[in-house]
Amino acid sequence: MSLLTLTDITIRMAGRTLLNHAELTVDPGRRIGLVGRNGAGKSTLLKAISGTVALDGGEIRLAQRARMAQVKQEAPSGPQSLLDTVLEGDEERSALMAEAEDPTTEPMRLAEVHDRLHAIGADAAPARAATILAGLGFDAATQLRPVEEFSGGWRMRVALATALFANPDLLLLDEPTNHLDLEATLWLETWLAKFPGSCLLVSHDRGLLDRCVDSIAHLDQGKINVTPGGYDEFVRIRTERAMQMKSAAEKVADQKAHLQAFVDRFRAKASKAKQAQARIKAIAKLPQIESVVEDTVTRFNFPEPAMMAPPILSMEQVSCGYDGRVILKGVSIRIDMEDRIALLGANGNGKSTLAKLIAGRMDVMGGQMRRGPKLRVGYFAQHQEEELIDHETPIDHMQRALPAATLQQVRAQLARFGLDADRANNRVSACSGGEKARLLLALATRDAPQLLILDEPTNHLDIDAKDALVRALGAFSGAVLLITHDPNLVELVADQLWLVADGTVKPYDGDMDEYRVFLAERARISGRPAGRGDATGMQGNHKKKQVDLKAVLAPLKKQAKAAEAKLAKLSEERAKVEALLANPALYTPGRTADMITAKTRMSDVAREIRAAEAEWLAAEEALEAAAEAQKVY
């Protein structure tokens, strides 16, 4: 039975049709990524499903008793602690707890309430909420602070935590990583991979769409087309389909031209009239091939900087901070032309502080920083959007930034980032988030900098614009310092990783996969029960501790063995499905349903293998930890 069914739905906004008689079915446990051009209606569709936007036609049906959750648009506020705010997100638990504490509740009803609280795991709810908050960057002490003490971005993390805590049957997520740092994004990926419910996810993060969904729903020309697999598979299938349609259209066009040539030549001849009429009828019967609408390719183009001798910037034992308080100390780094550096580390560790220092927006508190004598630095930060003037146009902003430039030069710089004549003349207040980001990129690079600092450059860029940014950075001959929550962007752009943690900056020798493991290991260690490994915990009978550890090891070994067996079985099934998909007979007419079933199963098997690998890895890590503890004892 389907969890969610969209039947023949039509949605219009501001006189424009976003969806026109569109269909979508979501089965239990399915995770679907919604993709499409900006303005295609992805966010509006989620609002329609949640009931905040009315349909102009059709029907949306959610299964009876199914629970749905989404991140509220308004950031939470008030004197309540973060933990209490998240706990209140489970409305059923809150209502039952209130009844249980109400002295007027009748005994029979009180028994029912306690039974239900036990059934939904109410006692474990605070620990579960704390785990989610910790994954999103809030430590135990921070979770007890009032929500009103935090900025808007951190409050939106609390809103996300509340939606995840609700543990719904259907989870609606609209750009959930926009307010997260890289570490929290990686945690969210892991959480979504294990989430047992269904999810509709709108995201411009290709990595998230590849690792966390099993189908892609493409909103295009008012319809919703679903393909199995992640985003890369969607691109492959869509490209193949476009090529097939183009080839079919060319064949039909050739056939039509051949028939039309005969008609044009012999229509006037009485002896050939019947043959000409027959060909006219044949032309009318030729199939109508659906036209392939090619999206305009987004292109970015950074100005070419003047070359400089290395290093263009270096630091020796530098310290920096705010109001006399040191944030980073002992920083010794160097940057050369063509370096591609990504900063790792949780929000609040000092990544943006380092970026501001390098950009010249802060002074050194100690140590020595040397800059090339003609070094120009371009600095992009998402908060700069607040500095844009709403009633002015992009041209106004660029003319003020380049007072000696001609109007043609101003327009050329804006055009480098897709701000054509029409967009460049719009007021900033009418620009989309993506257009504002393009304007900030154009402003940051106006002087052809040798060093480009990008602090969360992709928050409002769609997938095509992100791809354009990656291509432009690949062609850029200057240095790049990147701060981003998008692991896919780090993997595509950076060739050096610097870890900002513990008040300093150090090179990180691993890649992003190793960094994921590093974060998981750090979380496992920090999540050990209090007292484990300390002097108190090591007191007592040595033999008894050995017995206890063996008791711990036994179920872990069993779990690892079960996961390994499951992996072997799934690998065999994957080999069989791959062999089936490699058989040309599967692609013959009349077997379309078999082909779709095989591709869907391949996607399911891949997802199940990832889950089994995660189970096996968790068991092996726990075994290693227990073995280390046994050595201590």
C-alpha positions as CSV (number, residue, x, y, z in Angstrom):
1,M,0.0,0.0,0.0
2,S,1.3,3.4,-0.9
3,L,2.2,5.9,1.8
4,L,1.6,9.0,-0.3
5,T,-0.2,9.4,-3.6
6,L,-0.4,12.5,-5.8
7,T,-3.0,12.1,-8.5
8,D,-3.5,14.5,-11.4
9,I,-2.3,17.5,-9.4
10,T,-2.1,21.0,-10.8
11,I,-0.4,23.9,-9.0
12,R,-0.3,27.5,-10.2
13,M,1.6,30.4,-8.5
14,A,1.5,34.0,-9.6
15,G,-0.2,33.2,-12.8
16,R,2.4,30.5,-13.8
17,T,1.7,26.8,-13.9
18,L,4.3,24.9,-11.9
19,L,2.7,21.4,-12.1
20,N,0.2,20.4,-14.7
21,H,-1.7,17.1,-14.1
22,A,1.3,15.6,-12.4
23,E,1.5,12.2,-10.6
24,L,3.7,10.8,-7.9
25,T,3.6,7.7,-5.7
26,V,5.7,7.2,-2.5
27,D,5.9,3.8,-1.1
28,P,6.8,3.1,2.6
29,G,10.6,3.3,3.1
30,R,11.3,5.0,-0.1
31,R,13.7,8.0,-0.2
32,I,13.1,10.3,-3.2
33,G,15.2,13.3,-4.2
34,L,13.3,16.2,-5.9
35,V,15.3,18.0,-8.5
36,G,14.6,20.6,-11.2
37,R,15.5,24.1,-12.2
38,N,15.1,26.9,-9.8
39,G,11.4,27.9,-10.0
40,A,10.3,24.4,-11.2
41,G,8.1,24.1,-8.0
42,K,10.1,21.7,-5.8
43,S,9.6,23.7,-2.5
44,T,6.0,24.5,-3.5
45,L,5.3,20.8,-4.0
46,L,6.5,20.0,-0.4
47,K,4.3,22.8,0.9
48,A,1.3,21.4,-1.0
49,I,2.0,17.9,0.5
50,S,2.1,19.4,4.0
51,G,-1.1,21.3,3.4
52,T,0.3,24.9,3.4
53,V,-0.3,25.5,-0.3
54,A,-3.7,24.7,-1.9
55,L,-4.0,22.6,-5.1
56,D,-5.6,24.0,-8.2
57,G,-6.6,20.5,-9.2
58,G,-6.1,16.9,-8.4
59,E,-5.7,15.1,-5.1
60,I,-3.0,14.4,-2.5
61,R,-3.7,11.4,-0.3
62,L,-1.6,10.4,2.8
63,A,-2.1,6.9,4.2
64,Q,-4.4,6.7,7.2
65,R,-2.6,7.2,10.5
66,A,0.7,8.0,8.8
67,R,2.7,10.7,10.5
68,M,4.4,13.4,8.5
69,A,7.1,15.9,9.6
70,Q,9.0,18.8,8.0
71,V,11.3,21.6,9.2
72,K,9.2,24.6,10.2
73,Q,10.0,27.8,8.2
74,E,10.0,29.9,11.4
75,A,13.1,29.4,13.6
76,P,12.1,28.4,17.1
77,S,12.6,30.9,19.9
78,G,11.9,31.5,23.6
79,P,13.4,30.7,27.0
80,Q,13.1,26.9,26.6
81,S,16.2,24.8,26.3
82,L,17.2,23.3,23.0
83,L,16.5,19.8,24.5
84,D,13.0,20.7,25.7
85,T,12.3,22.4,22.4
86,V,13.1,19.2,20.4
87,L,11.3,17.0,22.9
88,E,8.1,19.0,22.3
89,G,8.4,18.2,18.7
90,D,6.8,14.8,19.4
91,E,3.3,16.1,20.1
92,E,1.9,12.7,21.1
93,R,4.6,12.2,23.8
94,S,4.1,15.8,25.1
95,A,0.3,15.3,25.3
96,L,0.7,11.9,27.1
97,M,3.3,13.3,29.5
98,A,0.9,16.2,30.4
99,E,-1.9,13.7,31.0
100,A,0.4,11.5,33.2
101,E,1.3,14.5,35.4
102,D,-2.3,15.7,35.6
103,P,-3.7,14.7,39.1
104,T,-7.3,14.7,37.6
105,T,-6.5,11.9,35.1
106,E,-8.7,8.8,35.9
107,P,-6.8,5.6,37.0
108,M,-8.0,3.6,33.9
109,R,-6.9,6.4,31.6
110,L,-3.6,6.8,33.5
111,A,-2.8,3.1,32.9
112,E,-3.5,3.5,29.2
113,V,-1.3,6.6,29.1
114,H,1.6,4.8,30.7
115,D,1.2,1.8,28.4
116,R,1.3,4.1,25.4
117,L,4.3,6.0,26.8
118,H,6.1,2.7,27.2
119,A,5.1,1.6,23.6
120,I,6.6,4.8,22.0
121,G,9.8,4.7,24.1
122,A,9.1,7.9,26.0
123,D,11.8,7.1,28.6
124,A,14.5,6.9,25.8
125,A,13.3,10.1,24.1
126,P,15.6,12.6,25.9
127,A,18.6,10.5,25.0
128,R,17.5,10.2,21.4
129,A,16.9,14.0,21.2
130,A,20.3,14.6,22.7
131,T,21.9,12.3,20.2
132,I,20.3,14.2,17.3
133,L,21.3,17.6,18.7
134,A,24.9,16.4,19.2
135,G,25.1,15.2,15.6
136,L,24.0,18.7,14.5
137,G,26.7,20.4,16.5
138,F,25.3,21.0,20.0
139,D,27.2,19.6,22.9
140,A,25.6,18.5,26.2
141,A,26.0,21.8,27.9
142,T,24.8,23.8,24.9
143,Q,21.6,21.6,24.7
144,L,20.5,23.0,28.1
145,R,20.8,26.7,27.0
146,P,17.7,28.7,26.0
147,V,16.9,28.8,22.3
148,E,16.7,32.6,22.3
149,E,20.4,32.9,23.0
150,F,21.3,31.5,19.5
151,S,21.5,33.1,16.1
152,G,19.0,32.3,13.3
153,G,21.2,29.7,11.6
154,W,21.7,27.7,14.8
155,R,17.9,28.0,15.6
156,M,17.2,26.4,12.2
157,R,19.4,23.5,13.2
158,V,17.1,23.1,16.2
159,A,14.1,23.1,13.8
160,L,15.8,20.4,11.8
161,A,16.5,18.4,14.9
162,T,12.8,18.7,15.9
163,A,11.7,17.3,12.6
164,L,14.2,14.4,12.7
165,F,13.2,13.6,16.3
166,A,9.6,13.2,15.4
167,N,10.6,9.9,13.7
168,P,7.7,10.2,11.1
169,D,6.5,7.8,8.4
170,L,7.1,10.6,5.9
171,L,9.8,13.2,6.3
172,L,9.9,16.4,4.1
173,L,13.2,18.1,3.8
174,D,13.9,21.3,1.8
175,E,17.6,22.1,1.5
176,P,18.4,20.7,5.0
177,T,22.1,21.3,4.8
178,N,21.9,25.1,4.2
179,H,22.5,25.9,7.9
180,L,24.9,23.0,8.6
181,D,28.7,22.8,8.5
182,L,30.5,20.0,6.8
183,E,30.6,17.8,9.9
184,A,26.9,18.2,10.6
185,T,26.2,17.5,6.9
186,L,28.2,14.2,7.0
187,W,26.3,13.3,10.2
188,L,22.9,14.0,8.5
189,E,23.9,11.8,5.5
190,T,24.6,8.9,7.9
191,W,21.3,9.5,9.8
192,L,19.3,9.6,6.5
193,A,20.9,6.4,5.3
194,K,19.6,4.6,8.4
195,F,16.2,6.4,8.6
196,P,13.5,3.6,8.2
197,G,10.7,5.9,7.0
198,S,10.0,7.6,3.7
199,C,11.6,10.9,2.7
200,L,11.1,13.6,0.1
201,L,14.3,15.5,-0.2
202,V,14.9,18.8,-2.0
203,S,18.6,19.5,-2.3
204,H,21.3,21.0,-4.5
205,D,23.9,18.7,-3.0
206,R,24.8,16.0,-5.5
207,G,26.6,13.9,-2.9
208,L,23.6,14.0,-0.6
209,L,21.3,13.0,-3.5
210,D,23.6,10.1,-4.5
211,R,24.2,8.7,-1.0
212,C,20.8,9.2,0.7
213,V,18.0,8.6,-1.9
214,D,17.0,5.6,-4.0
215,S,15.0,7.5,-6.6
216,I,15.1,10.9,-8.3
217,A,11.8,12.8,-9.1
218,H,12.5,15.4,-11.8
219,L,10.1,18.3,-12.0
220,D,10.2,19.5,-15.6
221,Q,7.7,21.2,-17.9
222,G,4.9,20.7,-15.3
223,K,5.4,16.9,-14.9
224,I,7.1,14.6,-12.4
225,N,9.3,11.9,-13.9
226,V,10.8,9.3,-11.5
227,T,14.0,7.4,-12.2
228,P,15.6,4.8,-9.9
229,G,18.9,5.4,-8.3
230,G,20.8,8.5,-7.2
231,Y,21.6,11.7,-9.0
232,D,24.4,10.3,-11.1
233,E,22.2,7.5,-12.3
234,F,19.5,10.1,-13.1
235,V,21.9,12.1,-15.2
236,R,23.0,8.9,-17.1
237,I,19.4,7.8,-17.8
238,R,18.3,11.3,-18.8
239,T,21.3,11.7,-21.1
240,E,20.6,8.3,-22.7
241,R,17.0,9.1,-23.2
242,A,17.8,12.5,-24.7
243,M,20.2,10.8,-27.2
244,Q,17.6,8.1,-28.0
245,M,14.9,10.7,-28.6
246,K,17.3,12.8,-30.7
247,S,18.2,9.8,-32.8
248,A,14.6,8.8,-33.2
249,A,13.6,12.4,-34.2
250,E,16.4,12.4,-36.8
251,K,15.2,9.1,-38.3
252,V,11.6,10.4,-38.5
253,A,12.8,13.6,-40.0
254,D,14.8,11.8,-42.7
255,Q,11.9,9.6,-43.5
256,K,9.6,12.5,-43.7
257,A,12.0,14.4,-46.0
258,H,12.2,11.4,-48.3
259,L,8.4,11.1,-48.6
260,Q,7.9,14.8,-48.9
261,A,10.5,14.9,-51.8
262,F,8.4,12.3,-53.7
263,V,5.2,14.3,-53.1
264,D,6.7,17.5,-54.2
265,R,8.1,15.9,-57.3
266,F,5.1,13.9,-58.5
267,R,2.0,15.5,-57.0
268,A,1.2,17.3,-60.3
269,K,1.5,14.2,-62.4
270,A,-1.7,12.3,-63.0
271,S,0.2,9.0,-63.3
272,K,1.7,9.4,-59.9
273,A,-1.2,11.0,-58.1
274,K,-2.2,7.9,-56.1
275,Q,1.4,7.3,-55.0
276,A,1.7,10.9,-53.9
277,Q,-1.5,10.8,-51.9
278,A,-0.4,7.6,-50.3
279,R,2.8,9.2,-49.2
280,I,1.0,12.3,-47.9
281,K,-1.0,9.8,-45.7
282,A,2.2,8.1,-44.6
283,I,3.7,11.5,-43.6
284,A,0.6,12.1,-41.4
285,K,1.0,8.7,-39.7
286,L,4.7,9.3,-38.8
287,P,5.2,9.2,-35.0
288,Q,5.4,12.5,-33.2
289,I,8.7,12.4,-31.2
290,E,8.6,14.4,-28.0
291,S,11.0,17.3,-28.4
292,V,14.0,17.3,-26.1
293,V,14.2,20.7,-24.4
294,E,17.9,21.4,-23.8
295,D,18.6,23.4,-20.7
296,T,20.9,26.4,-21.2
297,V,24.3,25.4,-19.8
298,T,25.3,27.6,-16.9
299,R,28.8,29.0,-17.2
300,F,31.0,30.9,-14.8
301,N,34.3,32.5,-15.8
302,F,36.8,33.9,-13.4
303,P,39.1,36.8,-14.5
304,E,42.7,35.6,-15.2
305,P,45.0,36.9,-12.4
306,A,48.6,38.2,-12.8
307,M,51.1,35.6,-11.8
308,M,53.1,35.9,-8.5
309,A,56.2,34.3,-7.1
310,P,55.5,31.7,-4.3
311,P,54.5,31.9,-1.6
312,I,51.8,34.5,-2.2
313,L,51.0,34.4,1.6
314,S,52.7,32.8,4.6
315,M,52.2,32.8,8.4
316,E,54.6,31.8,11.2
317,Q,53.2,31.2,14.7
318,V,50.3,33.6,14.1
319,S,47.6,34.1,16.6
320,C,44.3,36.0,16.0
321,G,41.0,36.6,17.6
322,Y,38.4,39.2,18.7
323,D,38.4,41.8,21.5
324,G,41.6,40.5,23.0
325,R,40.4,36.9,23.0
326,V,42.6,34.5,21.0
327,I,40.6,32.1,18.7
328,L,43.6,30.6,16.7
329,K,47.2,30.4,17.8
330,G,50.4,28.9,16.5
331,V,49.3,29.0,12.9
332,S,52.1,28.3,10.4
333,I,50.9,28.0,6.8
334,R,51.8,29.0,3.3
335,I,49.7,29.5,0.1
336,D,51.0,29.3,-3.4
337,M,49.4,30.1,-6.8
338,E,47.1,27.3,-8.0
339,D,46.7,25.8,-4.4
340,R,43.2,24.4,-3.8
341,I,42.6,24.3,0.0
342,A,39.5,23.3,1.9
343,L,39.1,24.0,5.6
344,L,37.7,21.3,7.7
345,G,36.3,21.7,11.3
346,A,33.1,22.3,13.1
347,N,31.4,25.7,13.1
348,G,32.9,27.8,15.8
349,N,36.3,26.3,15.5
350,G,37.7,29.3,13.6
351,K,37.4,28.6,9.9
352,S,35.7,31.9,9.1
353,T,38.2,33.7,11.5
354,L,41.1,32.3,9.5
355,A,39.4,33.4,6.2
356,K,38.9,36.9,7.5
357,L,42.5,37.1,8.6
358,I,43.8,36.0,5.2
359,A,41.4,38.4,3.5
360,G,42.9,41.3,5.5
361,R,39.7,42.0,7.5
362,M,41.4,41.2,10.8
363,D,44.8,42.1,12.3
364,V,47.4,39.6,13.6
365,M,47.6,39.5,17.4
366,G,50.9,37.7,17.4
367,G,53.4,36.0,15.1
368,Q,54.2,37.1,11.5
369,M,52.1,37.1,8.3
370,R,53.8,37.9,5.0
371,R,51.7,38.8,1.9
372,G,53.0,39.2,-1.7
373,P,53.5,42.9,-2.4
374,K,50.9,42.9,-5.2
375,L,48.6,40.2,-3.8
376,R,44.9,40.8,-4.5
377,V,42.4,38.7,-2.5
378,G,38.8,38.1,-3.5
379,Y,36.5,37.3,-0.6
380,F,33.1,35.8,-0.9
381,A,31.0,35.1,2.3
382,Q,27.3,34.4,2.3
383,H,26.6,37.0,5.1
384,Q,27.7,39.6,2.6
385,E,24.2,39.3,1.1
386,E,23.0,41.5,3.9
387,E,25.3,44.3,2.6
388,L,23.6,44.4,-0.8
389,I,21.3,47.4,-1.2
390,D,17.7,46.2,-2.1
391,H,16.6,49.2,-4.3
392,E,19.8,49.1,-6.4
393,T,20.6,46.9,-9.4
394,P,23.7,44.6,-9.9
395,I,24.9,47.2,-12.3
396,D,24.7,49.9,-9.6
397,H,26.8,47.7,-7.2
398,M,29.4,46.9,-9.8
399,Q,29.8,50.5,-11.0
400,R,30.4,51.5,-7.4
401,A,33.0,48.7,-7.0
402,L,34.7,49.6,-10.3
403,P,34.4,53.4,-10.6
404,A,36.9,53.6,-13.4
405,A,35.2,50.9,-15.6
406,T,33.0,51.6,-18.5
407,L,29.4,50.4,-18.6
408,Q,30.4,47.7,-21.1
409,Q,33.2,46.5,-18.8
410,V,30.7,46.4,-15.8
411,R,28.2,44.4,-17.8
412,A,31.0,42.0,-19.0
413,Q,32.0,41.3,-15.4
414,L,28.4,40.5,-14.4
415,A,28.0,38.4,-17.5
416,R,30.9,36.2,-16.3
417,F,28.5,34.8,-13.7
418,G,25.3,34.6,-15.8
419,L,23.9,38.0,-14.9
420,D,22.8,38.9,-18.4
421,A,21.3,42.3,-19.4
422,D,17.8,41.5,-18.0
423,R,19.1,40.2,-14.7
424,A,21.7,42.9,-14.3
425,N,19.0,45.6,-14.5
426,N,16.7,44.0,-11.9
427,R,16.6,45.4,-8.4
428,V,18.4,43.3,-5.8
429,S,15.1,43.0,-3.9
430,A,13.7,41.1,-6.9
431,C,16.7,38.8,-7.3
432,S,16.6,35.2,-6.3
433,G,19.1,33.8,-3.7
434,G,21.1,32.3,-6.6
435,E,21.2,35.6,-8.5
436,K,22.5,37.4,-5.3
437,A,25.2,34.7,-4.9
438,R,26.3,35.3,-8.5
439,L,26.4,39.1,-7.9
440,L,28.6,38.5,-4.8
441,L,30.9,36.2,-6.9
442,A,31.2,38.9,-9.5
443,L,32.0,41.6,-6.9
444,A,34.6,39.3,-5.2
445,T,36.5,38.7,-8.4
446,R,36.2,42.1,-10.0
447,D,40.0,42.9,-9.5
448,A,41.2,39.5,-10.9
449,P,42.5,38.3,-7.5
450,Q,45.4,35.8,-7.2
451,L,43.7,34.3,-4.1
452,L,40.0,33.6,-3.9
453,I,38.4,32.9,-0.5
454,L,34.9,31.2,-0.8
455,D,33.0,30.9,2.5
456,E,29.9,28.8,1.8
457,P,29.6,29.9,-1.9
458,T,26.9,27.4,-2.9
459,N,24.0,27.9,-0.4
460,H,21.7,29.3,-3.0
461,L,23.2,27.8,-6.2
462,D,21.3,25.1,-8.0
463,I,23.1,21.9,-9.2
464,D,23.9,23.3,-12.6
465,A,25.4,26.5,-11.1
466,K,27.4,24.4,-8.7
467,D,28.8,22.4,-11.6
468,A,29.6,25.7,-13.4
469,L,31.5,26.9,-10.3
470,V,33.5,23.7,-10.2
471,R,34.4,24.0,-13.8
472,A,35.4,27.7,-13.4
473,L,37.6,26.9,-10.3
474,G,39.3,24.2,-12.3
475,A,40.2,26.7,-15.0
476,F,41.2,29.4,-12.5
477,S,45.0,29.8,-12.2
478,G,45.0,31.5,-8.8
479,A,44.7,30.0,-5.4
480,V,41.4,29.0,-3.7
481,L,40.6,28.7,0.0
482,L,37.2,27.0,0.4
483,I,34.8,26.7,3.3
484,T,31.8,24.6,2.5
485,H,29.3,22.2,4.0
486,D,29.2,20.3,0.7
487,P,31.5,17.3,0.8
488,N,31.1,16.7,-2.9
489,L,32.4,20.2,-3.6
490,V,35.4,19.6,-1.4
491,E,36.2,16.3,-3.3
492,L,35.9,18.0,-6.7
493,V,37.9,21.2,-5.9
494,A,40.4,20.7,-3.1
495,D,43.8,19.1,-3.3
496,Q,44.8,20.1,0.2
497,L,42.7,19.8,3.4
498,W,43.4,21.9,6.5
499,L,41.8,20.9,9.8
500,V,40.8,23.9,12.0
501,A,40.4,22.5,15.5
502,D,41.7,22.9,19.1
503,G,42.6,26.5,18.5
504,T,45.0,25.9,15.6
505,V,45.3,24.9,11.9
506,K,47.0,21.8,10.7
507,P,47.2,19.9,7.4
508,Y,44.9,16.8,7.2
509,D,46.6,14.1,5.3
510,G,43.5,11.9,4.5
511,D,40.7,12.3,2.0
512,M,37.0,12.9,2.6
513,D,36.3,9.2,3.1
514,E,39.0,9.1,5.8
515,Y,37.6,12.3,7.3
516,R,34.2,10.6,7.6
517,V,35.8,7.7,9.4
518,F,37.7,10.1,11.6
519,L,34.5,11.9,12.6
520,A,32.7,8.6,13.3
521,E,35.6,7.5,15.5
522,R,35.8,10.8,17.4
523,A,32.0,10.6,18.0
524,R,32.3,7.0,19.2
525,I,35.1,7.9,21.6
526,S,33.4,11.0,23.0
527,G,30.1,9.1,23.3
528,R,31.5,6.4,25.7
529,P,29.7,6.2,29.0
530,A,31.0,8.4,31.7
531,G,33.8,6.9,33.8
532,R,34.8,4.3,31.2
533,G,38.6,4.1,31.2
534,D,39.1,6.5,34.2
535,A,40.6,5.6,37.6
536,T,37.2,4.8,39.1
537,G,36.2,2.6,36.2
538,M,39.5,0.6,36.4
539,Q,39.1,-0.3,40.1
540,G,37.8,-3.6,41.2
541,N,38.3,-7.2,40.4
542,H,40.5,-7.8,37.3
543,K,39.1,-11.2,36.6
544,K,35.5,-10.0,36.7
545,K,36.3,-7.2,34.2
546,Q,37.7,-9.9,31.8
547,V,34.5,-11.8,32.0
548,D,32.4,-8.7,31.5
549,L,34.4,-7.8,28.4
550,K,33.9,-11.3,27.0
551,A,30.2,-10.9,27.5
552,V,30.4,-7.6,25.6
553,L,32.5,-9.1,22.8
554,A,30.2,-12.1,22.1
555,P,27.2,-10.2,20.7
556,L,29.4,-7.8,18.8
557,K,31.1,-10.7,17.1
558,K,27.7,-12.2,16.3
559,Q,26.5,-8.9,14.9
560,A,29.6,-8.5,12.7
561,K,29.3,-12.1,11.4
562,A,25.6,-11.6,10.6
563,A,26.4,-8.3,8.7
564,E,29.2,-10.1,6.8
565,A,26.9,-12.9,5.8
566,K,24.2,-10.4,4.7
567,L,26.8,-8.6,2.6
568,A,27.9,-11.8,0.9
569,K,24.3,-12.7,0.1
570,L,23.6,-9.2,-1.3
571,S,26.7,-9.2,-3.3
572,E,25.6,-12.5,-5.0
573,E,22.2,-10.9,-5.7
574,R,23.9,-7.8,-7.2
575,A,26.0,-10.0,-9.5
576,K,22.8,-11.7,-10.7
577,V,21.0,-8.4,-11.4
578,E,24.1,-7.0,-13.1
579,A,24.2,-10.1,-15.4
580,L,20.5,-9.6,-16.1
581,L,21.0,-5.9,-16.9
582,A,23.9,-6.8,-19.2
583,N,21.7,-9.1,-21.3
584,P,20.7,-7.4,-24.5
585,A,17.5,-9.4,-24.6
586,L,16.2,-7.3,-21.6
587,Y,16.0,-4.2,-23.8
588,T,13.9,-5.7,-26.5
589,P,10.3,-4.4,-27.1
590,G,7.8,-5.7,-24.7
591,R,10.3,-6.1,-21.8
592,T,10.2,-2.5,-20.5
593,A,8.6,-3.5,-17.3
594,D,11.2,-6.2,-16.6
595,M,14.0,-3.6,-17.3
596,I,12.5,-1.1,-14.9
597,T,12.1,-3.8,-12.2
598,A,15.7,-4.9,-12.6
599,K,17.0,-1.3,-12.4
600,T,14.9,-0.6,-9.3
601,R,16.1,-3.8,-7.7
602,M,19.7,-2.8,-8.5
603,S,19.1,0.5,-6.7
604,D,17.5,-1.3,-3.7
605,V,20.4,-3.8,-3.5
606,A,23.0,-1.0,-3.6
607,R,21.2,0.8,-0.8
608,E,20.9,-2.4,1.3
609,I,24.6,-3.1,0.7
610,R,25.5,0.4,2.0
611,A,23.4,-0.2,5.1
612,A,24.9,-3.7,5.7
613,E,28.4,-2.2,5.3
614,A,27.6,0.4,7.9
615,E,26.4,-2.3,10.3
616,W,29.5,-4.3,9.7
617,L,31.8,-1.3,10.2
618,A,30.0,-0.2,13.4
619,A,30.3,-3.8,14.8
620,E,34.0,-4.0,13.8
621,E,34.7,-0.6,15.4
622,A,33.0,-1.6,18.6
623,L,35.0,-4.9,18.6
624,E,38.2,-2.9,18.2
625,A,37.3,-0.6,21.1
626,A,36.4,-3.5,23.4
627,A,39.7,-5.2,22.5
628,E,41.6,-2.0,23.3
629,A,39.8,-1.8,26.6
630,Q,40.7,-5.4,27.3
631,K,44.4,-4.6,26.8
632,V,44.1,-1.8,29.4
633,Y,42.6,-4.2,31.9
